[in-house]
Amino acid sequence: MKSNDALPFLKWAGGKRQLLNQFEELYPQKLKDGFITTYIEPFVGGGAVFFDLQKKYKFQKVLLNDINEDLILAYKVIQSNCSELLISLKRLEERFINLQSIELQSIMFYEIRNIFNKEKKSMDYSVLDSAWISHASNLIFLNKTCFNGLYRLNKSGEFNVPFGKYYYLQFRKFVKCFSCLTKCNLNSWWI
């Protein structure tokens, strides 16, 4: 894989990865000919369309948006603090893998979920700080260990997806995502 062959780093509801070949047929000729140099993604989610397009076309300006502040925070952490994020994820992964049973892994999952929900209540999503790294790391860990990789909030705004009994994390994805995100403008707002 080339360094720009990034793939989505999260499993996300509504992901378009399996539809990319069909989308390719529908892209405007001006994009294929290099005349479209700005890409705006109003609902980036896992980013399958963006990561696919950036492999094939050169954009001078990219704006990625999603209403989900936790998701955009994770993108921003990969963009600005990828190495610290990888260290945090590696610690979580080692701790999780070293647990001797699925029951202990489940306990850890719910512990991280509680921490994530507490972080959400006090997180300042507008100012990059060290708390972002922990929060993004916890979001990614939960996404990789929860049931079906879902992101769902209850009425109180808390992440409430149960433990999913599986875990697989590819660190290469983050490094490749970092190289794609370095020049992107990332936002979380309603359009």
C-alpha positions in Angstrom: 0.0 0.0 0.0 1.1 3.5 -0.7 1.3 6.0 2.1 -1.8 7.7 0.8 -3.8 4.4 0.7 -5.5 5.2 4.0 -8.6 3.4 5.0 -11.2 4.4 7.6 -9.8 4.0 11.2 -13.3 3.4 12.7 -16.2 1.2 11.8 -19.1 3.7 11.4 -22.8 3.2 10.8 -23.7 4.1 7.3 -20.2 3.5 6.0 -19.8 3.6 2.2 -16.7 1.5 1.7 -18.6 -1.3 -0.1 -20.2 1.3 -2.5 -17.0 3.0 -3.6 -16.8 1.3 -7.0 -20.3 2.3 -7.8 -19.6 5.9 -6.7 -16.6 6.1 -9.0 -18.9 5.7 -12.0 -21.0 8.6 -10.9 -18.1 11.2 -10.2 -18.3 14.2 -12.5 -15.9 14.3 -15.5 -14.5 17.6 -14.2 -13.3 15.8 -11.0 -11.7 13.0 -13.1 -10.0 15.7 -15.3 -8.6 17.5 -12.3 -10.7 20.7 -12.6 -12.4 20.2 -9.2 -9.8 21.0 -6.5 -12.0 21.5 -3.5 -13.6 18.7 -1.6 -16.3 19.3 1.0 -17.7 16.3 3.0 -20.6 17.4 5.2 -21.1 14.0 6.9 -17.6 12.4 7.0 -18.4 9.5 9.4 -15.7 6.8 9.0 -14.4 8.7 5.9 -14.5 5.9 3.3 -15.4 8.3 0.5 -12.8 10.9 1.5 -10.0 8.4 1.9 -10.9 6.8 -1.5 -11.0 10.1 -3.3 -7.8 11.4 -1.9 -6.0 8.4 -3.3 -7.2 9.2 -6.8 -7.5 13.0 -7.0 -5.5 16.0 -5.9 -7.5 18.5 -3.9 -6.1 21.9 -2.9 -8.6 22.4 -0.2 -10.5 19.8 1.9 -13.2 20.4 4.5 -14.4 17.4 6.5 -17.4 17.9 8.8 -19.6 15.8 11.0 -22.2 16.7 13.6 -20.6 14.2 16.0 -18.0 16.2 18.0 -16.3 13.1 19.4 -15.7 11.8 15.9 -14.3 15.1 14.7 -12.2 15.3 17.8 -10.7 11.9 16.9 -9.9 13.1 13.4 -8.2 16.2 14.9 -6.1 14.2 17.3 -4.9 12.0 14.5 -4.1 15.1 12.5 -2.2 16.9 15.3 -1.1 14.3 17.9 -1.0 11.0 16.0 2.1 9.6 17.9 0.7 10.4 21.3 -2.6 8.8 20.3 -0.8 5.6 19.2 1.0 5.4 22.5 -2.3 5.7 24.4 -3.9 3.1 22.1 -1.0 0.7 22.6 -1.4 1.0 26.4 -5.1 0.2 26.2 -4.5 -2.7 23.8 -1.8 -4.3 25.9 -3.9 -4.0 29.0 -6.9 -5.5 27.2 -5.0 -8.3 25.6 -3.2 -9.3 28.8 -6.5 -9.8 30.7 -7.1 -13.5 31.2 -10.8 -13.8 30.4 -13.6 -12.3 28.4 -15.2 -11.4 31.7 -12.2 -9.3 32.7 -12.1 -7.7 29.2 -15.8 -6.9 29.6 -15.1 -5.2 32.9 -12.3 -3.1 31.3 -14.7 -2.2 28.4 -17.3 -0.8 30.8 -14.6 1.0 32.8 -13.4 2.8 29.7 -17.0 3.5 28.6 -17.6 5.2 32.0 -14.5 7.2 31.7 -15.4 8.2 28.1 -18.9 9.4 29.3 -17.4 11.4 32.1 -14.9 13.0 29.7 -17.8 13.9 27.3 -19.4 16.0 30.1 -16.4 18.1 30.7 -14.7 18.1 27.3 -13.9 21.5 25.7 -14.2 20.5 22.0 -13.0 23.9 20.8 -9.5 24.0 22.4 -6.9 21.3 21.7 -5.4 20.0 24.9 -4.0 16.7 26.3 -7.5 15.6 27.4 -8.3 15.1 23.7 -5.8 12.3 23.3 -7.4 10.3 26.1 -10.9 10.9 24.8 -10.0 10.0 21.2 -8.1 6.9 22.4 -11.1 5.8 24.5 -13.5 6.4 21.5 -11.4 4.3 19.2 -11.0 1.6 21.8 -14.8 1.5 22.4 -15.4 1.4 18.7 -13.1 -1.6 18.3 -14.5 -3.5 21.3 -18.2 -2.6 21.4 -21.0 -4.5 19.8 -20.8 -4.2 16.0 -18.6 -1.0 16.1 -21.7 1.1 16.8 -21.7 4.7 18.2 -25.0 5.3 20.0 -25.9 7.7 22.8 -28.8 7.4 25.3 -31.1 10.3 26.2 -28.5 11.6 28.6 -25.9 11.9 25.8 -23.9 8.9 27.1 -22.3 6.2 24.9 -24.3 3.1 25.7 -23.3 0.4 23.3 -22.5 -2.9 25.1 -19.3 -4.9 24.9 -18.8 -6.8 21.7 -16.4 -9.6 22.6 -13.9 -8.9 19.8 -10.9 -6.7 19.3 -8.7 -5.9 16.3 -6.8 -2.7 15.8 -4.4 -1.8 13.0 -2.0 0.9 13.9 -0.9 1.4 10.3 -4.3 2.9 9.6 -3.6 5.8 11.9 -0.3 6.7 10.3 -1.8 6.6 6.8 -4.8 8.6 8.0 -2.4 11.2 9.5 -0.7 11.8 6.1 -4.2 12.3 4.5 -5.5 14.7 7.2 -2.5 17.0 7.6 -4.0 19.7 5.3 -7.7 19.1 6.0 -10.0 21.6 7.7 -12.0 19.6 10.3 -15.3 20.9 11.7 -18.2 19.8 13.8 -21.3 21.8 13.1 -24.7 21.8 11.5 -24.7 22.9 7.8 
